[in-house]
C-alpha cells in the first residue's frame, strides 16, 4: 500500500492539535516564565511509585495546590564512586501521569452492557457503598477464596498499595493470594538449584571486577532495578568486562550496554 507522506503528516498535525486542545482545558500545558521562581512555590519530597525498581527521591514543586514541575536528588555530592540517586526522564515526567487529561477524577459506574463502554459518574460514597455491599455478599455466599488480590494492580503508592487491602481483608476473614509473580518468580525458582539459595550475588559496585556479565532477561536501562544500575554496568564495561544480553527484545540495555545480544524465542527454553 502506497502512503502519501503529506497526508500522513497532516493527520499527525491534526491529531496533535486535538490532543493539545483537549488537555488545555485543565491548564496542563499552560505555563508562564514565573512558574519556576514564584515565591509561593513549595517543595514536597516524594518518590516515583509507578512500579519502578528505582524508587528515586524526587521533589514536587507545588504552587496553588498543583505540581508545576518535578526535580530530582541534588542534595548530596555527585562523585564517580558514589553518584547521586537522580531520577530519569520518566520519573521527572510523573506530573504528566498525575494531570493527564484522560485520567479518571471520580468513580464511574457501568450503565450499559459489559464491553459496551457506557458509564456514568457517581460519588465516592456511592462507590464505597457498592464495593462494601458486594464484598459482604460475595464473602458471605462464597467464602474468602472468592476474593482475590492481584499482583501489581492499581496504584502501588503507599496510600493505596495492596498491603493495606491485604490487612483489611485479612481481618475480615481472609482472601485468595497468588504464588509467584511476573517480577521474580523465575529467579526464585531457578537460583536455589543454580546457587543453592534464592538471593545471591555481589553488589553493583563489585561489577567492575567482573570479566563476564550475563544479563538473562534483565533490562535495567528501562526497568532501572535500583537507581544507577545502568551506570555501574557501564563502569564494568569500561573496566574490561564483557556483557551479554539474552533477551527476546532488542532492549535499550542490549543496544547501549551489551557487547553481544542473544535473542531467544519465548516459550522455547524448556
C-alpha positions in Angstrom: 0.0 0.0 0.0 1.4 3.4 -1.0 1.4 6.0 1.7 1.1 9.7 1.0 3.6 11.4 3.3 1.9 14.8 3.0 -1.5 13.4 4.1 0.2 11.4 6.9 1.9 14.5 8.2 -1.4 16.4 8.1 -3.1 13.6 10.1 -0.4 13.7 12.7 -0.6 17.5 12.9 -4.4 17.5 13.3 -4.1 14.7 15.9 -1.5 16.6 17.9 -3.7 19.8 17.8 -6.7 17.8 19.1 -4.7 16.3 22.0 -3.2 19.7 22.9 -6.6 21.4 22.9 -8.2 18.5 24.9 -5.5 18.7 27.6 -5.5 22.5 27.7 -9.0 22.5 29.3 -7.3 21.9 32.7 -4.5 24.3 32.0 -2.0 21.4 32.0 0.1 22.7 29.1 -0.2 26.4 30.1 3.0 27.8 31.6 4.4 31.2 32.4 8.0 32.3 32.9 7.2 33.0 36.6 6.2 29.3 37.3 9.8 28.2 38.3 10.5 31.3 40.5 7.2 32.0 42.3 7.8 32.8 46.0 4.6 30.9 46.8 6.1 27.7 45.4 6.7 24.9 48.0 8.7 21.7 47.6 7.4 18.3 48.6 9.7 15.3 48.8 8.2 12.2 47.3 9.2 9.2 45.2 8.2 7.6 41.9 5.7 4.9 42.9 4.7 3.6 39.5 6.1 0.1 40.0 9.6 1.2 39.2 12.7 -0.6 40.6 14.4 2.8 41.2 12.2 4.3 43.8 14.2 7.5 43.3 13.7 10.5 45.6 12.1 13.3 43.6 10.9 16.8 44.6 7.5 18.1 43.6 7.4 21.8 43.2 3.8 22.8 44.1 2.0 26.1 43.5 -1.7 26.8 44.0 -2.0 23.1 45.1 -0.8 21.9 41.7 2.6 20.4 40.7 4.3 22.8 38.3 7.5 20.8 37.8 9.5 17.9 39.3 13.2 17.9 40.1 15.4 15.2 41.4 18.1 14.4 44.0 20.7 17.1 44.2 21.5 17.4 47.9 24.5 15.1 48.2 27.8 15.4 46.3 27.9 13.7 42.9 31.1 11.6 42.6 32.2 8.8 40.3 32.2 6.2 43.0 29.0 7.4 44.7 26.8 9.1 42.1 23.6 10.9 43.0 20.4 8.9 43.0 18.9 11.0 40.2 15.5 10.2 38.7 15.3 9.5 35.0 13.2 11.4 32.5 10.3 9.0 33.1 10.3 9.8 36.8 10.6 13.6 36.1 7.6 13.4 33.8 5.5 11.9 36.6 3.5 15.1 36.6 2.2 14.1 33.1 0.6 11.0 34.6 -1.0 12.8 37.5 -2.6 15.5 35.4 -3.2 13.5 32.3 -6.4 14.7 30.6 -7.6 11.1 30.3 -7.2 10.2 34.0 -10.4 9.5 35.9 -11.1 12.0 38.6 -14.1 10.3 40.1 -15.7 6.8 40.2 -17.5 5.6 37.1 -20.4 3.1 37.2 -21.2 1.0 34.2 -24.8 1.6 32.9 -24.7 -0.4 29.7 -23.7 -4.0 28.9 -20.3 -5.2 29.7 -17.9 -4.1 27.0 -20.3 -1.5 25.7 -18.3 1.3 27.2 -21.2 3.2 28.8 -20.5 4.7 32.2 -21.8 7.4 34.4 -20.0 9.3 37.2 -21.0 8.6 40.8 -19.9 9.9 44.2 -17.2 8.4 46.2 -19.7 7.4 48.9 -21.8 5.6 46.3 -18.7 3.7 45.1 -17.7 2.7 48.6 -21.2 1.5 49.4 -21.4 -0.6 46.2 -17.9 -2.1 46.9 -18.8 -2.8 50.6 -22.2 -4.3 49.8 -20.8 -6.7 47.1 -17.8 -7.6 49.3 -20.2 -8.6 52.1 -22.4 -10.5 49.7 -19.6 -12.4 48.0 -17.8 -13.2 51.2 -21.0 -14.5 52.8 -22.0 -16.6 49.8 -18.7 -18.0 48.6 -16.2 -17.5 51.4 -12.7 -15.9 51.4 -11.4 -17.9 48.5 -13.7 -15.8 46.2 -11.9 -12.6 47.0 -8.6 -12.4 45.0 -5.9 -9.7 45.2 -3.9 -9.4 42.0 -0.2 -8.6 42.0 0.8 -5.1 41.0 -2.8 -4.0 40.4 -3.8 -0.3 40.5 -1.5 2.3 42.2 1.3 0.8 44.2 1.9 4.0 46.1 1.8 3.9 49.9 -1.6 5.5 50.1 -3.3 2.7 48.2 -1.0 -0.2 47.9 -2.1 -3.8 48.3 -0.6 -4.1 51.8 -3.5 -2.1 53.3 -6.1 -4.1 51.4 -4.5 -7.4 52.5 -4.6 -6.2 56.1 -8.3 -5.2 55.7 -9.3 -8.5 54.1 -7.2 -10.5 56.5 -9.1 -9.0 59.4 -12.4 -9.6 57.5 -11.9 -13.3 57.1 -9.1 -13.8 54.6 -8.6 -13.7 50.8 -7.1 -15.6 47.9 -3.5 -14.7 47.2 -1.1 -15.7 44.4 2.0 -17.8 44.0 4.9 -16.1 42.3 4.6 -13.1 40.0 5.9 -11.7 36.8 8.7 -9.9 38.6 11.0 -12.5 40.3 9.1 -15.9 40.2 11.5 -17.4 37.7 14.5 -16.2 39.6 13.2 -17.6 42.9 12.6 -21.0 41.2 15.9 -21.3 39.4 18.5 -19.8 41.7 18.1 -22.4 44.5 19.1 -25.1 42.0 21.8 -23.0 40.5 23.4 -21.3 43.5 21.9 -23.1 46.5 20.0 -20.1 47.7 17.2 -17.8 46.5 19.1 -14.5 46.9 22.7 -14.3 45.9 25.2 -12.2 44.0 27.6 -9.3 44.6 26.8 -5.7 45.0 26.8 -3.5 41.9 29.9 -1.7 43.0 31.8 -5.0 42.6 30.8 -5.4 38.9 33.9 -3.6 37.8 35.9 -6.7 38.9 33.9 -9.0 36.6 35.2 -10.4 33.4 31.9 -11.6 32.1 28.4 -10.4 32.9 25.3 -12.2 31.6 22.0 -10.3 31.6 19.3 -13.0 31.3 16.1 -11.1 30.6 17.5 -8.2 32.5 16.8 -4.7 31.1 17.9 -2.1 33.7 18.1 0.7 31.1 14.3 0.6 31.1 13.3 -1.1 34.4 16.0 0.7 36.4 16.2 -2.1 39.1 17.8 0.3 41.5 19.0 3.8 40.6 22.2 3.9 38.7 22.3 0.2 37.8 22.9 1.0 34.1 25.8 3.3 35.3 27.5 0.5 37.1 27.2 -1.8 34.1 28.8 0.9 32.0 31.6 1.2 34.5 32.2 -2.5 34.4 32.2 -2.5 30.6 34.8 0.4 30.6 36.9 -1.7 33.0 37.0 -4.6 30.5 34.0 -6.8 31.4 32.2 -8.4 28.5 28.4 -8.0 28.8 26.0 -10.4 27.1 22.3 -9.7 26.9 19.9 -12.7 26.5 16.5 -11.3 25.7 13.8 -11.8 23.1 13.6 -8.0 22.9 16.4 -5.8 21.5 16.1 -3.6 24.5 17.9 -0.3 25.3 20.2 -2.4 27.6 21.1 -4.6 24.7 21.7 -1.6 22.5 23.7 0.6 24.8 25.3 -1.6 27.4 25.9 -5.1 25.9 28.7 -6.4 23.7 26.5 -9.1 22.4 22.8 -9.7 22.1 21.4 -13.2 22.0 17.7 -13.3 21.0 15.7 -16.2 22.3 12.2 -17.4 21.2 9.7 -17.1 24.1 8.3 -20.5 25.5 11.2 -22.5 23.8 13.6 -22.5 26.7 12.4 -25.8 28.1 
